[in-house]
């Protein structure tokens, strides 16, 4: 007996209760609410042959973008392979992509999901995982166009259609189509106020357009459901802190860090990356955050998996350098240098260079830091993350130039940043002392 989900996709199980639990867990994941794992695990305990359920659990593990979860994802995929039931073609295709991801090759998995979604455009879970991996891999155009590819196969009445709008909103924002992004994000939230990804997309629009006061209101009084029991809460609080920085209010940004971003027992790698990025930006502005680096660096020493993710490795390096743990930073740098440039994925040829630049900045070799970063800035998309996250490289190069006394480079980078986005005032993260250099 084969049953189907709310979008008509066949699921290899003969138990209606398994399909109901699958649907509940998936909807929690779609809106990034907690805890879909707790909902799904009892289903798998009762129905160990539920192939789609094991694939769902594997995807939950992989969505953490934390190499420490890869073994758990592989166990889930092995359980799917060990089912007494025969997987259908969609499940076979999806499992093949997830297997590459669990084996450490997210880039290959992402390409397999390209084709999977052409053949199975109503596979909402595969679509959301692909969208997330597009972000981590820096495939900005695909953040928009992947959703566009499947829309013709959906209708507004389909279960989960609002989540497509939220994903499309973020993709449009990353492609600088701000008006459409804002409109679709708001539409998604009208359909489902729990759609945290849509909240996130609209917050990006406000930040990138320099609508700082609107952005702060949006994340403090305009929306609130994302602030509790949500996997994206730390990241959205990070955006709130950036808006405070853009408002020349580092004290409020630091307060947000202490209240909502500083690592806790359950922090994943992406949460630690947000913590590193915020403390580094505060440091670029001359704010004393030295005492906070120590606990963050300690967590990175536990959770860093050098050589798997450029994005994670650079943020781990920020923490180690910020905490002045040169020996640990050098050890990480050696591992990265030993990774074959073509093996894990895009931009690995440059990963070591960025980490070296971070170390140079921490050691006061600011001219060398700027020299290393300057040729990488035009191709920073490969670093992964959003425009807001990638701007850290530009800000670091800019502040390195200022501290090195390179007025020409500082002016060039400042002009570039001003021309690229209509942000109000200085880019968040630039030291107030830069004013005097600009006037020199």
N, C-alpha and C positions, 0 to 999 in steps of 0.2 A: 504494500500500500504506500502510495506517495501522496503527501499533503503539500500545500502551498502556503506561502506567506501572503501578507496583505497586498502585495504588488503582483501576485500571480507567479512568483518564482517557485519552482518545485524544490521541496526539501526532502531528502532521503530519510524519512522516518514514518512510522505507522502510528505515532502517538500524538493526538491532538494537544495534550498537555505540554508536550515538548515544543510544539509550534507556538503555543501561547507564551511559554516562558521565553522562547527565542525572541518573540516580538517585543515583550516587555524589556528585556535586556538591551535589545537593539535600540529601542526608543530612548532609553536612558543614555546610551552611548551617543546617539545622534545629537542630543542636546548637552552632552558632556556632563550629565548629572551622575552622581555616585549612588549606588555602587552596582554597575551592571554585572561585575564578576560574581558578587554575592547572590544576584538573582539567577544567573546562569548555572552556577556550580551545582545546585541541587537538581536541576534539570538533567545535567550530564550524569550525576550520580544515579538517577533513576533510569536514564536512557543512555547507557554507555556506547551504543551503536549510532548515536545521533551525529552523523557526519557534519552537517551544517552547524550544529552546536559547537563541535570541537573547532571548526574553522573560525567561528565567531570568537571563541575564547582565544585562539591563537592571534587573531587580529587585535583583540583587546591588549594582549601583551605587547605586540609590535607597535601599537599606537603610542606607547610610552616613549618611543625613540630613546630607549635606554638599553645599552648592550647587555646590562645585567639581567634583562628579561628574556633575552634570546633563548636560553636553555628551556625556559618554561614554554615559550612558543613552539619550540621543536617537539616538546612532549605532547602538546595539544595536537600537532600535525601527525605525530606518530599514532595517537589515539584515533584520529580520523582514518588513517590508513589501515588500522587494525579492525575497523568495523566489519561486522558480518554482512552489512548491506553494501550494495554496489553504488558508488557515487554517480550522480548524473553528470552530463558534460559540463554544466556550469560549475559544479562543485570541483570537478577535476581541474578545470582551467584556473579557478580561484586558488586551489591548493598549490598548484605549480608555482604561482606567483608568490604566495606566502612562504613557500619553502625556501626560495632564493633569499627572501628578506630575512627569514630566521637563520639562514646560513651566513648572514653577514653582508649580503649584496643587495642593498635596498635599491640601488640604481637599476639593476637588472629586473628586480621585481616590479619596479615602477613601469618599465617598458612593457613587461608582460601584462600589466594591468591596462595599459593603453589598448591592447587588442582585446583583452577580456571584456572591457566595457563597450567596445564596438559590437561585440557579439551578444553581450548581456547588459544593455543600457539601463535596465531597471533594477540592477543590483545595487541598492542604496549603500550597503555596507562597503562593498568594493569601491564604490565611487568616493565615499568619505575617506577611506584609507588612502586611495590614490591622491585625493586632493591634499591630504595632510602631508604625504610624502613629496608631492610637488613643491610644497612650501619648504620642507627641510632640504630638498635637493636644489632649490633655487630656480625651479621651472615656472617662473612668474607668469608667462603667457599661458601655460597649461592650467594654471589656477583658474583662469577665465574660460579658456577654450574647451577644457575637458567637460565642463558643465554644459557649454553650448552644444557639444556633440550629442548629448543624450536628451536634451530638452524635447526634441520632436517626438520622443517615445513616451512622454509623460503628459498628464493633464492636470489641471488645477485641483481636480477632485481626488487625485491619487493620495493615498496615505504616505506621508513623508515629503510631499511636494514642497512644503515650506522650507525644508532643510536645503533643497536645491537652491532656493532663492538666497538663503544665507550664504551658501558657498559661492554662488555666482557673485554676490555682492562683494565678498572679499577678493575674488579674482579680478573684478572690475577695478576695485581700489588699487590693487597692485599693478594694474596696467594704466593707472592715472585717469580712469574714467569715474571721477568722483561723484558727479551728480547722479548718474545711473546707480552707482554703488550705494549711495545713501538711500535712494528711493527703494531699491530692492531689499536692502537691509531692514528698512522700516516695514515693508510689506511682509517680510518673513516674520517679524516680531508681532505683527497684527494677527498672523495665523497661529503663532505659538510663542508666548512670552518667555518660554524656557529656552528659546534658541540662542544659546550663549555665543555661538559662532557669528550670528547676525549682530549681536551686541558688539562683539569684537570688530566686525567689519565697519560698523558705523563709527566706532571709536577711532579706527585708523583714518577714516575720512576726515574727522575733525582735526586729528593731529597733523595730517599731511597738508591740510588747507590752512593750518594756523588758527583754527577756530577754537582757541584754547579754553575760553570760558564755557563755551557750549560743550566741549569735550568733558570738562570737569563736572558740569551739571549732569551730563549724560551718564557718567559712571558713578555718580554719587546720589543723585535724586531722580534722574530719569529712568534708571533701571536698577534693580536690586536682586533679582532672583539668582543671578550668576555669583553672588558674593558668598553663598553658603553651599556646601556639599557639591562643589563643582570642580571638575578637573582643570578648568581654564581660569579659575579664580586668581591664582598667583599671577598669571600672565596679564589678565585685565587690570589687576592692581598695579602691575608694572607700567602699563599704559597710563594709568592715572598718575603715577609718579613722574613719568616723562612730561605729562601735561603741566604738572607743577613746576618742573624744571623750565619748561618753555615760558612759564609765567614768572620767571626769576624768583622762584620760591623753593630753594633747595631744602629748607627746613621742613616744609610739608612733604617733599619727596622722601626725605630721610625718615620722617614719621611713618609714612606708608610702608617703607622697607621694614622698619622695626615691627610694625603691627601685622603685616600681611605677606611679606616676601621673604624675610629671613628664614633660613631652612629649618624645617621641623623634622620629626622622625619619619614622616611619610613622603618627604620631598623627593621627586624624581629628577632625572638629569635636566629636563627642560625647566623645572622650577629653579634648580641651581644655576642654570644659564641666565635666567632672568635676574637672579640675585647678583651674579657676577657683573652683568651688563650695567645694572643700576649703580652699583658701588663704583665701578670704573668711571662711569659718566660723572658721578659726583666728585670723584677724585680729579677728573679733568678740570672741573670748575674750582678746584682748590679746597673742597670740603674735606675735613679730616674724618675719614672713615676707617682708620687703621685698626681700631679695636674690633671691627666687624669682620674684617678679612679673615681673622684667625679661625673662627668657627666654620666659615664657609669653605676655606681651604681644607680644613679637616674632613668635611663631607666629600669634597672632590677627591681627596686622597683615597677615600673608601670606594667611591662610585665611578671614578674615571676609568674608561676603557680605551686607552690610547690607540689610535689607528683605525677606529671604526667610523667616527663622525667628525668631519672638519669642524662643524659648528660647535659640537660639545667640547672638542679638544681645545679650541681657542678660548672658550669660556672657562674651562678648567685652568688654562694657563694664566688667564687674567687673575684668578683667585690666588694661585700660587705666587705669582709675582707681587700681587697686592699685599700678601702676607709675608713677603720677603723670604719665601722658602725656595731659595735658589737651587738647592740640591735636588729637590723634588721636581722643580721645573726643568732642570737639565735632563733628568731621567726621562721625563715625558717627551722632551724634545728629541732625545736619542731614539726613542721608540718610533716617533713619527718619521724621523729621517730614514729609518730602516724599512718603512712600508713602501712597497713598489708603487710608483706614482699612478700606474694604470689599474691597480688592483681593486680598491674599495669603491671608487666612484669619481665623480667630477671634482676637479680643483685640488686633487691630492698633491699635485706637483707643487702647489703653492702653500699647502697647509703649514709646512715647516717654516716657510718664510714669514708667515703671519705670526706664528709663535715666537720666532726669533725677534721680530719687530716688537712684540709685547715685552719680551725680556729686555731688549735694548732700552725701551722706554723706562722700565722699572729701574734699570741701572743708571739712568741719567744720560744715556747716549742718544739724545733726542734727534740729532741730525741723522744718525744711522737709521733710527726708527722711521723717520719720514722718508728717507731714501729707499728703504725696503718697501714701504706701503705705497708710495706714489705710483709705480707701474701696475699695481694690482687694482687700484680703484676703478678703472674703466670696466673691469671684468668681475666686479665684486658680487655679481648675482650668483656666481657659482659657489660662493661661500655658504649660501643657503639662508633661509629665514626671509622675513619680510623687508620691505624698504626701511622701515623704522629700525629693525634689528641690524641690518647691514650698514646703516649710517654710522655705527660705532667705529668702523674702519676709517671713514672720512674724518670723523671728529678726532680720532686719535692722531691721524696724520697732521691734522690742522693744529692741534695743541702741541705736537712734537715740533712742528715748524716754529711755532711761537716761542717755545722754550729754547729752541736752538738759535733764536734770533734771526731766522730766515724770513724776513718781512715779505719778500717777493712771493715765496711759496704760500705763506699764510694768506696774503691778499688774494692769490689765485684760487685757493681752496675756498675761501670765504665767498668770493664772487661766484664760484661754481655752485656752492650750496644755495646761495640766494637766488640764483637764476633757475635752479632746478625745482624749487618748491616755494610757494607763496607763504612761507612760515612767518608768523609775527615775531619780529625781533630776531635775536641770535638763535642759531640752532641749539637745542638743549644739549648741554654737556660742555660748551665752550667756556673757558675761564673768563671772568670779568676783566682780568688783566689784558685780555686780547684787545680791549678798546684802545689802550695806549699804544699797542703795536700797530693797530690800524691807522692811527693818527700820525705814526712816525714817518 
